[in-house]
Amino acid sequence: MVSLTRKVALITGASTGIGRATAFAFRAAGARVALAARSSEALASLAEELGGPDWAIAIPTDVSDSDQCERFVAEAVAHFGRADVLVNNAGMIVSGLFEHLEPGDAERQMQVNFFGALYCTRAALPHLKASRGVIINVSSVAGLLGTPTTSVYSASKAAMNAWSRALRVELKPHGVDVVTVCPYFTSGVQLAQKGILRKGSLHNRPGQRRQAPGTQTADQVAQAILRAAQRPSRIVVLSWAGKLIWRIDRLAPWLVDWVMIKGLAKLSQK
């Protein structure tokens, strides 16, 4: 396993949930971290918790803006002198039946979830080539299946999956690894708070949503991301439930469709 001691990890979406847990995981492994998110106060507080400027810096960034992504990488490298790992974790959700989505919803979804990762990767790539580093794209099991009421969210993650696979082949000769990590349902990750919710969204009915079997914690996902940086592989699908659904879908997609249709019909009656 690759040692991360004194290595530099750039983490987007670092102020809450999986990103925050990932920052703590990398610091515990001896890495220095550059933190990006839109919330400047939360980022600054997290950087102090992680040991201050010798070990962690906060760089407020909206990843949907390519200029801000370039600034994030430039400031991180200027401060620490290098970049070894890029964790493209920043994301949001557009939730609701497709017919009820409004103009601009899908564009916003892709701008944050897909293009945000693309912008950060493009900016960091020269530094990652120099260090023979790792790019970790945090996707979702939803991107492997396509899930009802979150169709454009699934599409953004599917785009990330395909792009990651192509990028892995392109960059392998340069010594840069690309890993796609696909979490399943994750407790403590409140996508709805920063999402766009339309008619038909299950996120509008939190009282009716039970914790799905196989749900992980943000800390468990963070440990998987850390392992991906230390021992890169092509794709990491998380939780026993996520792996089971993914494998069944590859063998019998009609069965997964049938289960989702039945589940959606049941929920629509409530």
N, C-alpha and C positions, 0 to 999 in steps of 0.2 A: 504494500500500500504506500502511496506517495505521502510523504510528510508535508504538512501544511505550516509547519513552524516558520514564522516570519514571512510567509507568503501573503499576497494581497488579494482579497476577494472583493469584488464589486457586486453589491446586492441591491436590486431594485425592489420597490414595494416593501421597504424594510421597516416601516413604522408600526405595522401591526401583523398579527396572524403568522403565516408561514414565514414571511420575510424577517420579522422580528426574531422568531425562534431560530431561523437560519443564522442570523447574525451572532446570536449567543453560541450556537453550535460551532461556528468557525472560530470564534474567539477562544472557546474552550480547547480547540485543537491547536491553538498557538498562532492562528492567522491574524493579520491586520485587516480591517474591514472599512470599506467606503460605502456609506449608506445613502440610498436615494429614495425619495418619496415626496409627495406634495406637502405633507405636514411638517413644517419647519420646527415647530416646538417639540413634537413627539420625536423627531429625528435627533434634535440636539440633546434631549434628555437621554435617549438611548445611547448616543455616543459617549456621554459622561458615564453611564452605567458600565459601558464596555471598556473603560479605562482612559478616556480622554484622547487627545490628538496624537499621542504616540501609537495608539492602537486602533482608534476609530474616529472617523470624521463624518459629519453630516453635510450632505450636499442636496438641498431641496431641489427636486426635479419633477417635472411633468413629462413622462416618457412619450406622450403623444406629440411632443414638440422636438423635432430632430436637433435643433440648435441647443436645447437644454440637455439632450442626451450627450452631445459632443462636449458640452461644458462639464458635465458630470465626470466623464472619463478623463478629460484633460486635467481637471482639478485633482482627481484621485491620483493620477500618475505623477502630477507635479508634487503632490504632498508625500507620497510613499515611494516614488521612484520606479514603480513597476506595476504590472497587473498580471495576475496568474490565473484567476478564476472570475468568470462573469456569470452571475446567477440572474437570469431574466425571469423575475418572479412577479413584477407588477402586473396587476390585472383588475378588471371589473366585470360586471355581468349585466347583460340586457336580458330580461326575463319577461315572458308573456307569450301568448299564442301569436304566431307569425302574422296573422291577418290583422292583429291589433297593434303591431309595431308602427311607430311614426317615422316620417322622413328624418333621416340623420341618425336614428338609433343604431342601425347596422354599421354605419360608417364610424360612429364613435366606438363601437365594440371592437372593430378591426384596428382602429387607430391606436387604442391602448394595448390590447392583448397581443396583436401581431406586429404592427408596425413599430410599437415601442421596443419590442425585443430586437427587431431588425435594426432600428436606429442605434441602439446601444451596442449591438454586435459590430456594426460597421465602424463605429468610432473606436471600439476596443481592439479590433482585429490586429492592427499592426503590433500592439503591445503584447497580445496573446501569442502571436507568432514568435515574437522575440523570446518569450518565456516558455514557449511550448506548453501553453496552458490549456484550460478546459472551459468550455461554454456549457452551462446547464440551463436548459429551457424548461421552465415549470409549466407543463401543459395540464391535461386532465383526462380521466377516463372518458369524459363526455366527448372529447375530441376523437376517441377511437370508435365511438358508437353513433353519436348524433342523438341528442336527448330531447324529447318533446317539451315545449314551453321554454326551452333555452336553445333554440335552433341556431341563432347567430353566434351565441357564446360557443356552442359546439363547433361551429364553422371556423371561428377564430382559432380554436385549439387544434382543429384538424389541419388548418393552414400551417400552424406552428410545427405540427408533427412532420408534415411532408417537407417543409423547408429545413427542419433540423436534420432529417435523414440525408437530404441532398448536400447540405453543408458539411455533414460529417465526412462524406466521401471526398468533397472538394478539399477539405482542410487536413485530412489524414496525412498526406505527403509532407505537410508543413509541421507535423508534430502537434497539431491542435486537435483535441478530442471534443466531440459534441455529444452531449447526453440529453435525452428527453425523459423527464420525470413526470409521470402521470398519476397524481393523487386521486383517490376516491373521495367520498364525502369526508370533510375534515371539520371536526368540532372547533369552535372558537374562531372560525374564519367567517366574518360577517360581510359577505359580498353584497348583500342587499342594502347595507347602509351607504355604500358608495355606488350603487347600481342604478339602472333605469328599469323600473317595474311598470309593466303594462297589464291590461286586462288578461286574465288567465294565468298570471304568474303565481306559482306556488309559494314564492317568497312573500306574497301579500297575505298569506294565511299561516303565520308561524305557529299558531295554536294547533293546527291540524297536521303539522309535520312532525313525524316521529324520527328519532335517530335511526338511520339505516344500519342494518347489520354490517359490520366491517368498517364502520366509521373510525377514522384515525384522529389523533390529536395533531396540532401544529408541530409539537416537538418531535413526534414520530416522523412526520414528513421531513422536518429539518434534518434529522439524523440520516434519512435516506439521501437527501441532497448532499450532505457531507460525505457519505460513503461514495456517492457518484463522483465527487471531486477527487477522492483518494484512489478510487479504482473504477475508472470510467468504463461504461458499457453503452450499447446503442440506445436501449430504452429500458426504463424501470417503471413497471406498473405496480402500484401500491395497494396493499391490503388484500387479504384472502378473497374478499368479495369482489374487488375490482379485477383481480386476476381471473377469477372464475367467470365473471360476466364477459370479460374480453375473450377468453378462450371459447366459451359457448358461442359468442357472436361470430367467431371465425369459422366455426363448424356448422352452426345452424342459425344464421341471422334471422330467419323467419320466426324462430322461437323467441328471440329477444324482442323482435317487433311485436309479437303477439302479447307478450307479458307487458310491454310498455303501453300498448293500446288498451288492454284491460285495466291497467293501473290508472291511466289517464281518465278513462270513462268512470271509474269508481270515484276518483277525486272530483270530477266535474259534477257529480250528484250531490256532493256535500255542501 
